[in-house]
Amino acid sequence: MSEQAKNAFYGGLQQNLEKLREQGLYKPERVLASRQGSEVQGEDGRTLINMCANNYLGLSGQEWVAQASIDATEKYGYGLSSVRFICGTQTVHKQLEQAISKFLGTEDTILYAAAFDANGGVFEPLFDENDAIISDALNHASIIDGIRLCKAARFRYAHNDMADLEAQLKAAADKRHKIIVTDGVFSMDGTIAQLDKIVALAEQYGALVMIDECHASGFMGKTGRGTHEHHNVLGKIDIITGTLGKALGGAMGGFTSGRKEVIDTLRQKSRPYLFSNTLAPSIAGASLEVLKRLSESTELRDRLHENTAYFRKEIERIGFTIKPGTHPVVPVMLFDAPVAQKFAARMYELGVLLSGFFYPVVPMGQARVRVQLSAAHTREQLDKVLAAFEQAGRELGILKN
Ligand SMILES: *Cc1c(COP(=O)(O)O)cnc(C)c1O
């Protein structure tokens, strides 16, 4: 490569990065010097209450989960150096697949290295140009990418808009198979998909239903099975994808769950499964232990929802505006991007870790900080966080009261 060609390439990257920084879109990484948990140490030694992890059940960094992963490592070793179908399947992987199926109320489950891969590899083996995929406009990036890899016709309905979903189902009427795809819960607003209505429309128009349960598995619904339990449509969802990297332990790993013939087809044809390494046995073993405990008791799920209800009530009482709802994702609306940035920085100084979101991640004028509750938060920690919100809110003059 000539010097000139090199400069054009590397110089171009530098310019693009500089532009991101100027637009305030550059994402720096926060470095933690401790385990993940409701309280963490920053790299600077500061102790922070963590309000921005997907650690809904408080299992990341939890002693017994770490011990279960150590036990599995001792029994099954560090890794497989293989894909599943050559010599990468151990009893612990089969046990985990069965446990996930039982937990979700499905027939069978296939594991992936991440939910990103589960979504990336689910459409192409099952649908072709004769079929239609009807997708919520705000679905996760991995669903969008998965759909791109598939030849099926694409239909997009306005976010959470059932009238538009019906219009798209009509537009797709002449297609062979139709599938409606939605996040079970949308992580920016904590919006819960209207699965009861979606299932009814699917039945009316002869479509399948797929949900991505990354922000739901383990804690939505009476016994934590997910959005399908929350909306009383257990057994009526055709395909469920999810992650082991959020509520269910927090390491990594993903899955797709559904009817036997779907899962078997994916084992034969899904590229991120066929051409990528087996999930580490430590993760499979720890996830198995997590599902066992969550099936025995709803204590963590109950504590999470108590914490969520308490925080939602108190933050409004103080004088903040939140997006209404019941999910542990609580968007605290600050509307103005510079205010949201200042607010998150001030909260950090006050010992609270949370993240600000502003345009283009959320619509213009909708800047916010997003709080995520955890079962691991104590009442004392939540009260400290609320006091910090009140102080920062007063200082910046944004309280309604
Ligand atoms: C986090 C997330 C994913 C990706 O999960 P990973 O297991 O981390 O790859 C996919 N879909 C949704 C809705 C998510 O929130």
Ligand as a Chemical Component Dictionary entry (heavy atoms), coordinates in Angstrom:
data_LIG
# 
_chem_comp.id                   LIG 
_chem_comp.type                 NON-POLYMER 
_chem_comp.pdbx_formal_charge   0 
_chem_comp.three_letter_code    LIG 
# 
loop_
_chem_comp_atom.comp_id 
_chem_comp_atom.atom_id 
_chem_comp_atom.alt_atom_id 
_chem_comp_atom.type_symbol 
_chem_comp_atom.charge 
_chem_comp_atom.model_Cartn_x 
_chem_comp_atom.model_Cartn_y 
_chem_comp_atom.model_Cartn_z 
_chem_comp_atom.pdbx_ordinal 
LIG C1 C1 C 0 -28.912 -6.858  24.421 1  
LIG C2 C2 C 0 -29.853 -7.241  23.354 2  
LIG C3 C3 C 0 -29.490 -8.152  22.356 3  
LIG C4 C4 C 0 -28.101 -8.710  22.257 4  
LIG O1 O1 O 0 -27.830 -9.597  23.316 5  
LIG P1 P1 P 0 -26.379 -10.213 23.459 6  
LIG O2 O2 O 0 -26.606 -11.547 24.105 7  
LIG O3 O3 O 0 -25.602 -9.287  24.321 8  
LIG O4 O4 O 0 -25.813 -10.333 22.103 9  
LIG C5 C5 C 0 -30.445 -8.526  21.421 10 
LIG N1 N1 N 0 -31.698 -8.015  21.474 11 
LIG C6 C6 C 0 -32.074 -7.120  22.405 12 
LIG C7 C7 C 0 -33.475 -6.584  22.419 13 
LIG C8 C8 C 0 -31.160 -6.693  23.369 14 
LIG O5 O5 O 0 -31.524 -5.787  24.267 15 
# 
loop_
_chem_comp_bond.comp_id 
_chem_comp_bond.atom_id_1 
_chem_comp_bond.atom_id_2 
_chem_comp_bond.value_order 
_chem_comp_bond.pdbx_ordinal 
LIG C1 C2 SING 1  
LIG C2 C3 SING 2  
LIG C2 C8 DOUB 3  
LIG C3 C4 SING 4  
LIG C3 C5 DOUB 5  
LIG C4 O1 SING 6  
LIG O1 P1 SING 7  
LIG P1 O2 DOUB 8  
LIG P1 O3 SING 9  
LIG P1 O4 SING 10 
LIG C5 N1 SING 11 
LIG N1 C6 DOUB 12 
LIG C6 C7 SING 13 
LIG C6 C8 SING 14 
LIG C8 O5 SING 15 
# 
